[in-house]
Amino acid sequence: MANLRKQIRRFYSRDLSIMAKATNNNWWRGGVIYQIYPRSYADSNGDGVGDLAGITAKLDYVADLGADGIWLSPFFKSPMKDFGYDVSDYCDVDPMFGTLDDFKQLVDRAHALGLKVMIDQVLSHSSDQHPWFVESRSSLNNPKADWYIWADAKPDGNPPNNWLSIFGGSAWQWDTRRCQYYMHNFLTSQPDLNFHNPEVQKALLSTVKFWLDLGVDGYRLDTANFYFHDAQLRDNPARGRPDGEDPAVNAVNPYGWQWHQHDKSQPENLAFLRELRALLDAYPDTTMVGEIGDDDGLARVAEYTSGGDKLHMAYCFDLLGTAHSAAHFRGFVKRFEEVAPGGWPCWALSNHDVVRVATRWASTAAVAAPELLRLGAALQMSLRGSPCIYQGDELGLPEADIAFEDLQDPYGITMWPEFKGRDGCRTPMPWLADAADLGFSSSPAPAKPWLPVATTHRVLTAEAQIQDSASLLHFYRNLLRWRKTQPCLVSGTLEVLDAHPQVFAYVRRHEGQSMVCVFNFSPEPAQWVVPEAFAAMHPVAGSGLGDAVRQGAVLQLPAWGGAFLGHA
């Protein structure tokens, strides 16, 4: 530990501005990223919580899937009030997950398998147990007094403005030590850092550099548009109760009743992202993907990924809602291509914050049809951008039903019963059908998992699907391997084709190769007339989407069917 502290002090003292720019092979540009939620992936020591050693033991599975890299959700030291998104030490591993040596072994094994390693960096806020905040709240005039966002009460004692927390209630918490309010976009135990202070930026950049020096290949940036706030603390304008159609808005949460004009997405954010990019550019073959939660997510993704000097890629929530019609996909993809022709998106169907796609996209049944899940994967792998697969999506896992007494997520506990939180998508990964914990732990006598295993996952284990050539897992493996042989799907341009009530179609082009991607997002068969410009194209083999037939100028598509058209 003493050596670690010396390293941190040394990294803090370096001048980050003089670092030279390194080469970048752009592996991320079209690369497939596999998101791992460490608490729930694999438990190596039987304590009921997944860990770094467990992940390392399962990296062959990820490599066999065909991914190019992994994204690890937080594993830093934390009191775990928000399961690692409340960091108390940015430069160490929480003992729950292992040690720095365990992390180094994970990186070495991943690199040996040809996998890049991205880690989740939570810069906008820390834990209230972080030493920075402990010092900041101790007085009005200590050296870190303005490292967090503090404000006086209004004359009537109320918070300084109307900003709200995503987890419910005011974004301001009264502190009796300073007799001031501090800002928190999330839990009261997650105070927001003050990015208007250059020393805060410098300290955070140094923690980013720490992990780069340990060999990480990039970052997923949590809440990347939340770093700066309006220094004047002006009220957000009212929006009114939303209609529930926006996937980024929780209709039962008053947070969505405001236009978030002043508490995030401030213009000063761009300069910090440039500083962050300059730091990563000093390391070869690195990348960043930013999470964007904004009133206009696509526009913010465009802004943050343009110019080649900020984020490499970003994602918002357009594929993370319940809508999955041809019109929905056509609308947001066409708009993205219009507002961000030079930007680079990262597309996910699920992640650790939303209901799993197999449940979100279900209609009358409990789980979406297998054909629809295959179609969604084919769409995700053929859009312009970088696909991100959330652990278990390749198995078709539905959302787990968690009883109130088993809930862990503070968001769900607060919003119950209309919103059950995020535990249902975070349950342990099912590896083996015949194990009580579905093989989550490799210990012969494991403790009870931190979240209950889902009984609905017992028939969908990785072991069973590896043995079944017709499984969704095999479809994903085949699709990812085939995609690597199609340069236009990895790196090409995208042009949305004419509208059809059931069919979403577009053409990808790259260096002389063209491919038309056609998807019937309907439970009814569809006929799609092949445009004359693509008359010589026919369904190509190899993708796994082999259920469409061309008859003359018409492509016959079954329910939830699709095709890739190319030249023979």
C-alpha positions, 0 to 999 in steps of 0.5 A: 500500500505504501508503494501505491501511495508513492505512485499516486503522489508521483503521478499527481506531480507530473505535468500532463500537458507535455505528454506527446501524442501516441499512435492509435490503431482505431481498434474501437472504431467498429470494435465490439465491446462486451460489458461486464458487471463485476459483482455479477459475472463470476465469483472465484472465492465463494463469498457471493460477490463476483470478483476480478479473479472470476472475470479473468477465469471467464475471459476465454468465453468472451474471446470465443464470443468474438468481442474485441474488448471488455468494459468493466463496471466499477471495482474501485474502493467504495462503501458500495452505497451505489455499488461502486459508482460511489468511489472512495479511492480512485486508485485502488481495488475494493477488497471485495473484488480483489487487489491491484495484482488481481487487476494486473493479471486480468489485464495481462490475460485479456491482452494475451487473448487479444482483448482490450480492457476498458474500465468505468471511470466515475468522475462527476461525483465521489463517495462522501467517504472519499478523503477529498469530501471529508476534508471539504465538508470539515470547514468553510476555509480548508484547502479543499473547501471548494472541491465540491459544489457548496451553496448557501440556503435561501433566506427561508432555509430552502435549497439554493435552486430547484435542481433535482436528484435522479434518485428522487427529491432535491439535488441538495443536501444540508450539511451541519458542519458547514451549514451549507447545502452540497449538490448530489445528482444521485444519492446524498452519499454521492456529492458532486465534484466542482469542475470549475476548480482547476485543481479538481480537474488536475487531480481527476486526470491524474487518477485517469493516468494511474490506470493508463499506466497500469495498462488499461486500453480505455474508459467508459465515462459515467455521466460524461455530460454531468461534469460541469454545472451552471456556476450561477445556480439558475433554476431549471425550466419546467417541462411538465410531466412527461408522456413516458415515450422518452426512453431516457425519462422515468415517467414516475420520477419527477427528475423528468419534469424539468428541462435540465438546462443548468445542472448538466451539459454545460459548455465548459464541459467541452474543454475538460473533455479535450484535456481528457482526450489529450491525456488518452492520446498520449497512450497508444491504441486507447479510447473513451466512450461516454454515457450521455443522459441529456434532454437531447441525447443524440445532439449531445453525442454529436457534439461530444464526438465531433472534431476528433479532440473529445470523446472517441464515441458516446451513447445515449438511450435511444436503443434502451427503451421499449420501442422497437418498431421500424419507424422508431429505428428509422427516426433516430438513426436518420436523425443521428446521421443528419446531426452527427455525420462525423460523430461515432456512436456506441450502440447497446441493447441493454446495460446495467441501468435498464431492463433487459432487452428480452423483457423490454421488447416483449409484447404479449409474451413474458420474453421477446421472441427468439427471432426478434432477439436475433434481429436486434443483434443483427441490427446492432452489429450492422449500424454505423458505430461500435456495438456494446453487448451487456453480459447475458444478452448473448444468452437472451436473458430476461429481466429477473423478478426481484422481491422487495425484500431482496432489493439492493438498488437504492433507486428501486427501493425509493421508487418501489413499486412503480419502478423496481430499480436496476437489480433485475438486470444485475443478477448473477450470470448463469453458467451451469444449469445443474448448480444451485447458483447456476455456476456463478461461484467456483467455490464448492460451498459458496455463500448466498449470491448478493442478488438471487439467481433467476429461475428463468435463467436456468434453461438459458445457461452458457453451458447449455447454449454452447452445446446447442448449435441452434442457440442464441449464443451460437448466433451471436458467435457466428454473427460477430465472426462474420461481421469481421469479414465485412469491412462495410459493416465495421467501418462504412458509411450508412444511408437510410433507405425509403420508409416502409411501415414494417421494414427498416433498411439502410445501405452500408458502403466502404471502399467499393463494398456495399451491403443493404441491411433489411429488417422486418420489425413486425410479428407479421411477414413483410414484402420489401421491394429491392430498390433498382440501384441494388437490383443485382444484390441478393441475400448473402450467406454467413450472417445467420439471417437466412430466413429471407427469400428474394423473388424477382424484385421483392424480398420476402421477409418472415415475421421478425426476419431480416437479410443482408444483401450483397453482390455474389 
